[in-house]
């Protein structure tokens, strides 16, 4: 099914029968990806007296309780409410879901004991392209990202300078395959989050950050339409399922 989309002054074609899912599913065991020093998600049958919500235990239905943290347990999309005293729900802030996106692959650079994504790398990858969303795949890009235990591993992160460059480029939606755009242990500074949402100025309330995506190596760098699907949680962050559609060139 081919769709033709008028995007500002540009006509874009995509094939709706060829979605590219860049989310990670939530699993209720220790094989689930994890970060931020919390226990793995739990998916288990509801119990109430003699009732056990599981067909194999005699119930007419499977009736599971699910316990998880969206920031720690998989692909999630967050809004500025993640770092503000005032409550903001990502479900209320994100009103549109299709965006012109660029997928880039970056090998984080060594900086002391850290690995960072620098402004220079982003400048080189984006050039003069104007996009609403940016999807960052980091190297190495191994299958173990789907089950990695990130706590106390000091994963790569973006610099404040690099994210200010993205804001200046007009990037409204930033997606990355790491647990955070900020350093794991930064004393609570969260400089990159704050810069992306412009907390000290006119806040970018519609802007979102999506973390812990997984972009398969078979998906090529380039231009896509992003469908940023999200569960309707009344919370600063929600589990999400970003889908890419390759832009068809003549």
Beta strands, then each sheet from edge to edge (+ up, - down):
strand 1: 2-7
strand 2: 10-15
strand 3: 20-21
strand 4: 42-45
strand 5: 47-48
strand 6: 51-52
strand 7: 64-67
strand 8: 76-78
strand 9: 98-107
strand 10: 109-111
strand 11: 114-117
strand 12: 133-139
strand 13: 157-158
strand 14: 173-176
strand 15: 208-211
strand 16: 222-230
strand 17: 237-246
sheet 1: 1+ 2-
sheet 2: 3+ 17- 8+ 15- 14- 12- 9- 16+
sheet 3: 4+ 7-
sheet 4: 5+ 6-
sheet 5: 10+ 11- 13-
end
